Amino acid sequence: MSESPATAPVLLDVTDGVATITLNRPEAMNSLNIATKELLVEITAQVAKDETVRSVVLTGSGRAFCTGQDLKEHIDLLHNGGSDALFTTVDKHYNPIVTTIATMEKPVIAAVNGVAAGAGASLAFACDFRVVADTAGFNTSFAGVALSCDTGASYHLPMLVGRAKALELMYFPRTVKATEALEIGLATSVVPADGLTAEVSALATRLATGPTVSFGSIRRSVVYAAGHTLEEALELESAMMTKTGATHDHTAAVASFVAKEQPVFEGR
């Protein structure tokens, strides 16, 4: 088990194969200032490389999941000649963070405990599962402050809700409450707020005790297929089948099937 200092703006806990990444600026609705983004770049990369981690949870502390860019810091930078920091942050921070979240070869759950807005919503969209508290919601926010979208929203949101709905949500930002989020495909599931931790823990444990290489290969194949032809997608499927067919978990699972036993996956 590993933990981060409780005062850090991003916390990491790794226990029993589950890495929990917690945005930890509750007084600022877990908005993303430069220090938080730099640490999130580091921690997501660390988790992606850690072979002991077999599933990942991304969540927030306090009332919010993440409200995106810290606008107080943003205003200070605008007024004090920090425009370089403002507009390099997409390439320096947001793009690496969302790329790591979306492409690490292990499942990622967004435990949406409160409002997810702007880049915070985009991070949730990049995860495999969005388990949402019934008191939470999503807001794209970008057009409300006359900005374009970032952190992968243009890629992931249309995949979840379709092009037309994605444009509507981004042109006319509003808070999409949990019930509607479930109806339109933003949420995987909606649970009572006081049951969120237990629900996410059960799902994360299930994933962490599953066939990790299989999950990672499926994840990679689905992401790849979104931007490639059928022929190219089939070629990668073939490669991933060869890769997973050579794993210990596959051999053990086939033997368990023949013996009419439940397989025990080791993630290798």
N, C-alpha and C positions, 0 to 999 in steps of 0.2 A: 504493500500500500504506500502511495506517495501523495503528499499534499503540498499546496502552496501556502505562503504566509497569509493569514486571514485578512490583512490590510491591503493586499495586492488588488489592482483593478480587474484582474482576471485570475480566477482560482482554478487549480487543477487537482483532481483527486482520481487516483487510479486504484481500484479495488476489485479483485476477482475478475480481471479482464475487462472491466468497464471503466472508461475514462470519462469523467464528468467535468466539463468545462463550464464554469459559471462566471458570467459577466458580473462584476462586483462593484458597481457604483450606484447603489440604490438611491442615494440622495440626488443623483442626476438622471434617474430613470434608465440607468445603464447605457447612457449615451456614450458615443465613441470619441474620446479625445485622442490626441496623438500617442500619449503614453499607453492607453488601453489598446489601441490598434497595434502598436509595436509589440506589445506582449502577446496579443492574440495571434499575430503572425508567427511568433516564436513557439507558442504552445500548440497551435494546430499542426505545425510542422513536426514538432516533437511527438505528438500523439500519432500522426500518420506513420512515422518511422518505427514506433515502439511495437515490436512483435508480440509483446505480452498483452497489448490492448486489442480486444476482439470486437468491441462495440463502443460507440461514442455518444455521449449526451451533451447537447449544448443548451444552456438555460440561463436565466437571469436571477439575481437576488432582489428581494423586495417586491414592489408592485408591478414592475415592468420586465418584459423579456429583454428588449433593447429598442430604444427610440432613435437609433441611427446616429448620424453625425452630431457631435456636441456643438449646438448652435452658439452657445456663449463663447466658446473658444473660436468658432468660425467667425463671429462678429469681431472679436479682438484682432484676429489675423487680417480681416478685411480692412480694419481701421488703422492698423499699425504696420502696414507694408509687408504682411506675411502671405501675400498671394501665392508665392511659389509653394509654400507648405499646403495651401488650400487645394491646389489643383494638381500637385504631384501625389497627393494621398491616394488617389484612385489607383495609380500604377504601383505605388510603393506599398500600400496597405490593403485596400479593399480587394483588388484583383488577386493578390497572392492568398489572402485569407479564404475567399470564396472558392478559388481553384483547389486549394488543399481540402476544404470541406467536401467539395463536390466530387473529387477524384480519388481520395484516399481509398484503398482497397479493403474497407471494412464499413459496416453499416453505421449511419449517423442519424440520431433522433434529435429533433428540436422539441424540447419540453417548454411549450409556450405558456408561461405562467402569468403573463400580463400582456400589455400592448406590445406589438412588434411593428415598428414603423420605419420607413425609409430603408437604410442599409440593414437595419435590424430585421425587417420583414424579408429583405432579399436573402439574408443568411438563413432564415427559416425555410424559405422556398428551396434552397439548395440541398436541404437535408432529405433523407429517404422517407422519414416519418415526421409528421407534425402532430404531436399529441397536445391538445389545446385545452386549457382550463375554460370552463363555461363562462368565466368572467373576462376572458381575454379577447383580443381582436387584432386585425391587421390593417395597416394604413400605408399605402405606398409613399405618400407625402411629397415626393420630389417636385411635382408640378406646382404644389402649393407654395414653394419657395423659389419658383421659376428656374428649376434645375432639370437636367435630363436624369434618367435613371442610371443606377450603377449597381455594383456588387452582384452582377449576374441576373438582375431582375428581367432584363430583356430576353434572356435565354430561358430561365426557369419558370417565370410566371405564365407565359403562353403555353408551356407544356402542361401546367397544372389546370388551367382554366380555359385555354383556347385563346387565339389571337384577339378576337373581338372583345372578349371580356377583359383581357389583359390591358388592352388600350383604354377601355372605359375606366378601369380602376386606376390607371396611371394618369390619364388626362384629368380625371375628376376625383382627386383623392378624398376618401372618406374612410371612416372606421368600419370595417367589415366584422361584425360580431361573430362569435364562435359558431352559432347555429347556422348562419349563412355561409360561413367559411367551410363548414362541413358539406353543405348542399352544393357548393360550386367547385369543390375539390381542393380548396386551400388547406383544409384540415384533414388529417387521416382519421382522427377520432377526437371527440369532445368528451371531457370527463368533469365531474364536479371539482372545483378548485382544491378542495381539501383531500381529494383522492389522486391528484396529479402525480405526486411523488411515487406513490405505490404503483400506479399504472405504468409509469415510465420505467421504474425499477424492474418490474416484471418483464417488460418488453426488452429492456437492455440486457437482462440476464439471459433471456431466451436467445437473443442474438449472440451473446458472448459465449454461449455453450453450443452454438451451431457450427456448421462447416464454414469456417472463416474464409478459406480460399475460394470456395464456391460462391459465397456472398459477394466477395470482392470481384470475382470474375463476372458475375451477373451484373453487378453495378457498373463495371467498366463497359460491358457490352451494351447496356441500355444507353449510357451516355454517348458512346461512340455512334450507335445507330442513329441518334437524333440528327447528326450532321453528315451522314454518309449514305451512299447508295445501298440498295439491298445487297448487291454483290459484295460490297466492302464489308457490310455488317455480317454477312454469312461467313466471310473469310475470318473475321475476328472470332465469331462464334466457334468456328472449327478450332482455332488456336486455343481458345479458352477451354474447350472440351478436352483437348489434349493435355493442357496444363492441369485441370482438375482431376482428370482420369489417372494421373500419376501421383496423386496425393495419398498420404496415409489414411486420411478420413474416408476417401472413396473406397479403398480396399477394405477397411474395417466395416464400413456401412454395408457393403455387399455381403460380407461374411455374416454380419448381424441379420441381414434380411433372410439369408438362406437358413440361418439358425432360428429364425422367428424371434429374434431378440431386438430390443431397442438399441440403436447405435449410440456410442459415446464418442463425440467429436472432440478432437484435440486441437483443431485449428491449423493443421499442417498436412 
